[in-house]
Amino acid sequence: MVGIGPDTEAPVGQMRLADFDLKDRVFIVTGGARGLGLSLAEALVETGGNVYCFDREPQADERWQETARRAAKWGGSLHYRQQDVQDTDGLNRTIAEIADKHHRLDGVVAAAGVQQLCPAAEYSREDVARMMDINYTGVMMTAASAARQMFKYKCHGSMCLIASMSGSVANKGLISPVYNSSKAAVIQLARNLAMEWSPIRPDGTGGIRVNCISPGHILTPMVRKNFEEVPGLQQKWESENMMGRLAETSEFKGAALFLLSNASSFMTGNNLVIDGGHTSW
Ligand SMILES: NC(=O)c1ccc[n+]([C@@H]2O[C@H](COP(=O)([O-])OP(=O)(O)OC[C@H]3O[C@@H](n4cnc5c(N)ncnc54)[C@H](O)[C@@H]3O)[C@@H](O)[C@H]2O)c1
């Protein structure tokens, strides 16, 4: 059985911060072709993990290629699978293929997501369904599919669902009612999955911690598009957190590593809000 938990046998001082080491572990990161997902995949690779990025894009961006070239230096590896999270059968097949190849799966970062700015009164039923299908159902199906493989190989591990501070507040100046509701649903989903999967059952299955990260505004392709659509929005957002600036994707790497590694072995069912103080005043 492989597992995540405090190693009471390990002598202190043999290795720097051994709880953060992901050597030989296998992870899936959805939405990993670019943006936040790619940065979080980098964190797992740089600490020795074997990481499979899923995205609906036919290929990942240039920064992904650069990370893949550097991966061996850290003892990890980076792989790409064109996989839409709306295609549940494909998702199940691809996740099973990866787990069967390595005889393990240690965790998932579910970062695939979309944004749409539209006044609530003008939202079509089709657009609501599409947004929820990616941002909520896609996360749920990714987690469930991964959990089945983790049960199969009795892997105790960790999942990190990417929610948003927009799941807890309405963002001044951003008309995105369905996006915000979809992220609120993800925050709640983490609590329920954690309740079901965290305990280790008598047959050795379970032991899967589930948490989410709620980022504030980050400079990614998704947000740059919002800035093109709404003049003055960048300056407005910069003034609305305590740091007076937007985040870079790299500023979430430490949090993802914390959640996916033994370092957070007593944390489950919770929501890490990392927003430069945006929701604290
Ligand atoms: N950028 C922000 O300010 C911010 C803040 C809070 C939360 N988030 C969340 O972080 C996550 C990543 O966002 P980002 O800003 O990096 O956006 P992004 O658009 O740069 O990246 C999202 C990635 O998800 C992929 N994707 C979209 N739909 C998919 C699908 N159906 N199947 C597979 N892949 C799909 C896209 O192709 C893209 O590569 C999203 O869940 C987003 O909601 C972003």
The ligand as an SDF file (V2000), in Angstrom:
LIG
                    3D

 44 48  0  0  0  0  0  0  0  0999 V2000
   -7.1270   33.6580  -13.4750 N   0  0  0  0  0  0  0  0  0  0  0  0
   -7.7310   33.9340  -12.3330 C   0  0  0  0  0  0  0  0  0  0  0  0
   -7.7410   35.0960  -11.8720 O   0  0  0  0  0  0  0  0  0  0  0  0
   -8.4000   32.8450  -11.5620 C   0  0  0  0  0  0  0  0  0  0  0  0
   -8.8420   33.1340  -10.2690 C   0  0  0  0  0  0  0  0  0  0  0  0
   -9.4670   32.1600   -9.5420 C   0  0  0  0  0  0  0  0  0  0  0  0
   -9.6400   30.8890  -10.0770 C   0  0  0  0  0  0  0  0  0  0  0  0
   -9.2010   30.6240  -11.3460 N   0  0  0  0  0  0  0  0  0  0  0  0
   -9.4010   29.2730  -11.8380 C   0  0  0  0  0  0  0  0  0  0  0  0
   -8.1620   28.7090  -12.1580 O   0  0  0  0  0  0  0  0  0  0  0  0
   -8.3340   27.7280  -13.1840 C   0  0  0  0  0  0  0  0  0  0  0  0
   -7.3530   27.9920  -14.3090 C   0  0  0  0  0  0  0  0  0  0  0  0
   -7.7090   29.2400  -14.8830 O   0  0  0  0  0  0  0  0  0  0  0  0
   -6.7070   30.1610  -15.7040 P   0  0  0  0  0  0  0  0  0  0  0  0
   -6.9310   31.5500  -15.2580 O   0  0  0  0  0  0  0  0  0  0  0  0
   -5.3470   29.5680  -15.6900 O   0  0  0  0  0  0  0  0  0  0  0  0
   -7.4160   30.0520  -17.1300 O   0  0  0  0  0  0  0  0  0  0  0  0
   -6.8290   29.6490  -18.5590 P   0  0  0  0  0  0  0  0  0  0  0  0
   -7.9550   29.8930  -19.5030 O   0  0  0  0  0  0  0  0  0  0  0  0
   -5.5590   30.3450  -18.7880 O   0  0  0  0  0  0  0  0  0  0  0  0
   -6.5740   28.0980  -18.3740 O   0  0  0  0  0  0  0  0  0  0  0  0
   -7.6280   27.1830  -18.2580 C   0  0  0  0  0  0  0  0  0  0  0  0
   -7.2580   25.9310  -19.0020 C   0  0  0  0  0  0  0  0  0  0  0  0
   -8.3590   25.0210  -18.8760 O   0  0  0  0  0  0  0  0  0  0  0  0
   -8.5510   24.4270  -20.1640 C   0  0  0  0  0  0  0  0  0  0  0  0
   -9.9220   23.9550  -20.3030 N   0  0  0  0  0  0  0  0  0  0  0  0
  -11.0450   24.6970  -20.4260 C   0  0  0  0  0  0  0  0  0  0  0  0
  -12.1090   23.9080  -20.5960 N   0  0  0  0  0  0  0  0  0  0  0  0
  -11.6510   22.6240  -20.6170 C   0  0  0  0  0  0  0  0  0  0  0  0
  -12.2660   21.3600  -20.7680 C   0  0  0  0  0  0  0  0  0  0  0  0
  -13.5870   21.2550  -20.9840 N   0  0  0  0  0  0  0  0  0  0  0  0
  -11.4980   20.2560  -20.7040 N   0  0  0  0  0  0  0  0  0  0  0  0
  -10.1690   20.3540  -20.5080 C   0  0  0  0  0  0  0  0  0  0  0  0
   -9.5170   21.5300  -20.3820 N   0  0  0  0  0  0  0  0  0  0  0  0
  -10.2590   22.6570  -20.4280 C   0  0  0  0  0  0  0  0  0  0  0  0
   -8.2220   25.5460  -21.1540 C   0  0  0  0  0  0  0  0  0  0  0  0
   -7.9450   25.0220  -22.4490 O   0  0  0  0  0  0  0  0  0  0  0  0
   -7.0120   26.1910  -20.4910 C   0  0  0  0  0  0  0  0  0  0  0  0
   -5.8030   25.5950  -20.9050 O   0  0  0  0  0  0  0  0  0  0  0  0
   -9.8000   27.8110  -13.6190 C   0  0  0  0  0  0  0  0  0  0  0  0
  -10.5430   26.8050  -12.9630 O   0  0  0  0  0  0  0  0  0  0  0  0
  -10.2060   29.1820  -13.1210 C   0  0  0  0  0  0  0  0  0  0  0  0
  -11.5820   29.2730  -12.9110 O   0  0  0  0  0  0  0  0  0  0  0  0
   -8.5850   31.5690  -12.0990 C   0  0  0  0  0  0  0  0  0  0  0  0
  1  2  1  0
  2  3  2  0
  2  4  1  0
  4  5  1  0
  4 44  2  0
  5  6  2  0
  6  7  1  0
  7  8  2  0
  8  9  1  0
  8 44  1  0
  9 10  1  0
  9 42  1  0
 10 11  1  0
 11 12  1  0
 11 40  1  0
 12 13  1  0
 13 14  1  0
 14 15  2  0
 14 16  1  0
 14 17  1  0
 17 18  1  0
 18 19  2  0
 18 20  1  0
 18 21  1  0
 21 22  1  0
 22 23  1  0
 23 24  1  0
 23 38  1  0
 24 25  1  0
 25 26  1  0
 25 36  1  0
 26 27  1  0
 26 35  1  0
 27 28  2  0
 28 29  1  0
 29 30  1  0
 29 35  2  0
 30 31  1  0
 30 32  2  0
 32 33  1  0
 33 34  2  0
 34 35  1  0
 36 37  1  0
 36 38  1  0
 38 39  1  0
 40 41  1  0
 40 42  1  0
 42 43  1  0
M  CHG  2   8   1  16  -1
M  END
$$$$
